[in-house]
Amino acid sequence: MATKERKAAKKAPVQRVRDETCRYVYANGVTIATTPYDLQFIFGHAVYEAAKVFVVHEHTVVMMSPEHAKSLHHLLDQRLKLWESQFGEIKVLKDTLIQISKEK
């Protein structure tokens, strides 16, 4: 895309249209897989089953470039700060943070 076209595209209004195939899903677990070219967010629903083990039923994979993932990171940071300013601090269980640090 030529420089003039890029500048025009940046100024163009954004119109959002929800596709008829759009669906809503709930996830309380996510795994992130990475390659040099993309990040994959693997969403699932974790349940505690009778055998006293958590089973994560993975149902959705969202792939994006590292640049897009970093933009998402900033957007999430802004939205979470706004949410906390309106409703109070979001508390994360200590065990959850330990599990996250082990996965790094």
MODELLER restraints for C-alpha pairs under 7 A, 6 or more apart:
rsr = mdl.restraints
at = mdl.atoms
rsr.add(forms.Gaussian(group=physical.xy_distance, feature=features.Distance(at['CA:27:A'], at['CA:43:A']), mean=5.81, stdev=0.5))
rsr.add(forms.Gaussian(group=physical.xy_distance, feature=features.Distance(at['CA:27:A'], at['CA:44:A']), mean=5.08, stdev=0.5))
rsr.add(forms.Gaussian(group=physical.xy_distance, feature=features.Distance(at['CA:27:A'], at['CA:45:A']), mean=4.98, stdev=0.5))
rsr.add(forms.Gaussian(group=physical.xy_distance, feature=features.Distance(at['CA:28:A'], at['CA:44:A']), mean=6.47, stdev=0.5))
rsr.add(forms.Gaussian(group=physical.xy_distance, feature=features.Distance(at['CA:28:A'], at['CA:45:A']), mean=5.35, stdev=0.5))
rsr.add(forms.Gaussian(group=physical.xy_distance, feature=features.Distance(at['CA:28:A'], at['CA:46:A']), mean=6.17, stdev=0.5))
rsr.add(forms.Gaussian(group=physical.xy_distance, feature=features.Distance(at['CA:29:A'], at['CA:43:A']), mean=5.87, stdev=0.5))
rsr.add(forms.Gaussian(group=physical.xy_distance, feature=features.Distance(at['CA:29:A'], at['CA:44:A']), mean=5.17, stdev=0.5))
rsr.add(forms.Gaussian(group=physical.xy_distance, feature=features.Distance(at['CA:29:A'], at['CA:45:A']), mean=5.84, stdev=0.5))
rsr.add(forms.Gaussian(group=physical.xy_distance, feature=features.Distance(at['CA:29:A'], at['CA:46:A']), mean=5.98, stdev=0.5))
rsr.add(forms.Gaussian(group=physical.xy_distance, feature=features.Distance(at['CA:30:A'], at['CA:41:A']), mean=6.47, stdev=0.5))
rsr.add(forms.Gaussian(group=physical.xy_distance, feature=features.Distance(at['CA:30:A'], at['CA:42:A']), mean=5.40, stdev=0.5))
rsr.add(forms.Gaussian(group=physical.xy_distance, feature=features.Distance(at['CA:30:A'], at['CA:43:A']), mean=4.47, stdev=0.5))
rsr.add(forms.Gaussian(group=physical.xy_distance, feature=features.Distance(at['CA:30:A'], at['CA:44:A']), mean=6.09, stdev=0.5))
rsr.add(forms.Gaussian(group=physical.xy_distance, feature=features.Distance(at['CA:31:A'], at['CA:41:A']), mean=5.91, stdev=0.5))
rsr.add(forms.Gaussian(group=physical.xy_distance, feature=features.Distance(at['CA:31:A'], at['CA:42:A']), mean=5.08, stdev=0.5))
rsr.add(forms.Gaussian(group=physical.xy_distance, feature=features.Distance(at['CA:31:A'], at['CA:43:A']), mean=6.64, stdev=0.5))
rsr.add(forms.Gaussian(group=physical.xy_distance, feature=features.Distance(at['CA:32:A'], at['CA:39:A']), mean=6.78, stdev=0.5))
rsr.add(forms.Gaussian(group=physical.xy_distance, feature=features.Distance(at['CA:32:A'], at['CA:40:A']), mean=5.56, stdev=0.5))
rsr.add(forms.Gaussian(group=physical.xy_distance, feature=features.Distance(at['CA:32:A'], at['CA:41:A']), mean=4.73, stdev=0.5))
rsr.add(forms.Gaussian(group=physical.xy_distance, feature=features.Distance(at['CA:32:A'], at['CA:42:A']), mean=6.16, stdev=0.5))
rsr.add(forms.Gaussian(group=physical.xy_distance, feature=features.Distance(at['CA:33:A'], at['CA:39:A']), mean=5.83, stdev=0.5))
rsr.add(forms.Gaussian(group=physical.xy_distance, feature=features.Distance(at['CA:33:A'], at['CA:40:A']), mean=5.02, stdev=0.5))
rsr.add(forms.Gaussian(group=physical.xy_distance, feature=features.Distance(at['CA:33:A'], at['CA:41:A']), mean=6.65, stdev=0.5))
rsr.add(forms.Gaussian(group=physical.xy_distance, feature=features.Distance(at['CA:34:A'], at['CA:40:A']), mean=6.17, stdev=0.5))
rsr.add(forms.Gaussian(group=physical.xy_distance, feature=features.Distance(at['CA:37:A'], at['CA:65:A']), mean=6.35, stdev=0.5))
rsr.add(forms.Gaussian(group=physical.xy_distance, feature=features.Distance(at['CA:38:A'], at['CA:63:A']), mean=6.61, stdev=0.5))
rsr.add(forms.Gaussian(group=physical.xy_distance, feature=features.Distance(at['CA:38:A'], at['CA:64:A']), mean=5.47, stdev=0.5))
rsr.add(forms.Gaussian(group=physical.xy_distance, feature=features.Distance(at['CA:38:A'], at['CA:65:A']), mean=4.44, stdev=0.5))
rsr.add(forms.Gaussian(group=physical.xy_distance, feature=features.Distance(at['CA:38:A'], at['CA:66:A']), mean=5.61, stdev=0.5))
rsr.add(forms.Gaussian(group=physical.xy_distance, feature=features.Distance(at['CA:39:A'], at['CA:63:A']), mean=5.65, stdev=0.5))
rsr.add(forms.Gaussian(group=physical.xy_distance, feature=features.Distance(at['CA:39:A'], at['CA:64:A']), mean=5.51, stdev=0.5))
rsr.add(forms.Gaussian(group=physical.xy_distance, feature=features.Distance(at['CA:39:A'], at['CA:65:A']), mean=6.20, stdev=0.5))
rsr.add(forms.Gaussian(group=physical.xy_distance, feature=features.Distance(at['CA:39:A'], at['CA:66:A']), mean=6.32, stdev=0.5))
rsr.add(forms.Gaussian(group=physical.xy_distance, feature=features.Distance(at['CA:40:A'], at['CA:61:A']), mean=6.44, stdev=0.5))
rsr.add(forms.Gaussian(group=physical.xy_distance, feature=features.Distance(at['CA:40:A'], at['CA:62:A']), mean=5.66, stdev=0.5))
rsr.add(forms.Gaussian(group=physical.xy_distance, feature=features.Distance(at['CA:40:A'], at['CA:63:A']), mean=4.39, stdev=0.5))
rsr.add(forms.Gaussian(group=physical.xy_distance, feature=features.Distance(at['CA:40:A'], at['CA:64:A']), mean=6.63, stdev=0.5))
rsr.add(forms.Gaussian(group=physical.xy_distance, feature=features.Distance(at['CA:41:A'], at['CA:61:A']), mean=5.56, stdev=0.5))
rsr.add(forms.Gaussian(group=physical.xy_distance, feature=features.Distance(at['CA:41:A'], at['CA:62:A']), mean=5.11, stdev=0.5))
rsr.add(forms.Gaussian(group=physical.xy_distance, feature=features.Distance(at['CA:41:A'], at['CA:63:A']), mean=6.29, stdev=0.5))
rsr.add(forms.Gaussian(group=physical.xy_distance, feature=features.Distance(at['CA:42:A'], at['CA:58:A']), mean=6.70, stdev=0.5))
rsr.add(forms.Gaussian(group=physical.xy_distance, feature=features.Distance(at['CA:42:A'], at['CA:60:A']), mean=5.89, stdev=0.5))
rsr.add(forms.Gaussian(group=physical.xy_distance, feature=features.Distance(at['CA:42:A'], at['CA:61:A']), mean=4.47, stdev=0.5))
rsr.add(forms.Gaussian(group=physical.xy_distance, feature=features.Distance(at['CA:42:A'], at['CA:62:A']), mean=6.57, stdev=0.5))
rsr.add(forms.Gaussian(group=physical.xy_distance, feature=features.Distance(at['CA:43:A'], at['CA:58:A']), mean=5.69, stdev=0.5))
rsr.add(forms.Gaussian(group=physical.xy_distance, feature=features.Distance(at['CA:43:A'], at['CA:59:A']), mean=6.12, stdev=0.5))
rsr.add(forms.Gaussian(group=physical.xy_distance, feature=features.Distance(at['CA:43:A'], at['CA:60:A']), mean=5.15, stdev=0.5))
rsr.add(forms.Gaussian(group=physical.xy_distance, feature=features.Distance(at['CA:43:A'], at['CA:61:A']), mean=6.16, stdev=0.5))
rsr.add(forms.Gaussian(group=physical.xy_distance, feature=features.Distance(at['CA:44:A'], at['CA:56:A']), mean=5.74, stdev=0.5))
rsr.add(forms.Gaussian(group=physical.xy_distance, feature=features.Distance(at['CA:44:A'], at['CA:57:A']), mean=5.13, stdev=0.5))
rsr.add(forms.Gaussian(group=physical.xy_distance, feature=features.Distance(at['CA:44:A'], at['CA:58:A']), mean=3.88, stdev=0.5))
rsr.add(forms.Gaussian(group=physical.xy_distance, feature=features.Distance(at['CA:44:A'], at['CA:59:A']), mean=5.33, stdev=0.5))
rsr.add(forms.Gaussian(group=physical.xy_distance, feature=features.Distance(at['CA:44:A'], at['CA:60:A']), mean=6.75, stdev=0.5))
rsr.add(forms.Gaussian(group=physical.xy_distance, feature=features.Distance(at['CA:45:A'], at['CA:56:A']), mean=5.39, stdev=0.5))
rsr.add(forms.Gaussian(group=physical.xy_distance, feature=features.Distance(at['CA:45:A'], at['CA:57:A']), mean=5.19, stdev=0.5))
rsr.add(forms.Gaussian(group=physical.xy_distance, feature=features.Distance(at['CA:45:A'], at['CA:58:A']), mean=6.48, stdev=0.5))
rsr.add(forms.Gaussian(group=physical.xy_distance, feature=features.Distance(at['CA:46:A'], at['CA:54:A']), mean=6.26, stdev=0.5))
rsr.add(forms.Gaussian(group=physical.xy_distance, feature=features.Distance(at['CA:46:A'], at['CA:55:A']), mean=5.49, stdev=0.5))
rsr.add(forms.Gaussian(group=physical.xy_distance, feature=features.Distance(at['CA:46:A'], at['CA:56:A']), mean=4.06, stdev=0.5))
rsr.add(forms.Gaussian(group=physical.xy_distance, feature=features.Distance(at['CA:46:A'], at['CA:57:A']), mean=6.21, stdev=0.5))
rsr.add(forms.Gaussian(group=physical.xy_distance, feature=features.Distance(at['CA:47:A'], at['CA:54:A']), mean=5.50, stdev=0.5))
rsr.add(forms.Gaussian(group=physical.xy_distance, feature=features.Distance(at['CA:47:A'], at['CA:55:A']), mean=5.47, stdev=0.5))
rsr.add(forms.Gaussian(group=physical.xy_distance, feature=features.Distance(at['CA:47:A'], at['CA:56:A']), mean=6.40, stdev=0.5))
rsr.add(forms.Gaussian(group=physical.xy_distance, feature=features.Distance(at['CA:48:A'], at['CA:54:A']), mean=4.46, stdev=0.5))
rsr.add(forms.Gaussian(group=physical.xy_distance, feature=features.Distance(at['CA:48:A'], at['CA:55:A']), mean=6.39, stdev=0.5))
rsr.add(forms.Gaussian(group=physical.xy_distance, feature=features.Distance(at['CA:49:A'], at['CA:55:A']), mean=6.86, stdev=0.5))
rsr.add(forms.Gaussian(group=physical.xy_distance, feature=features.Distance(at['CA:84:A'], at['CA:90:A']), mean=6.58, stdev=0.5))
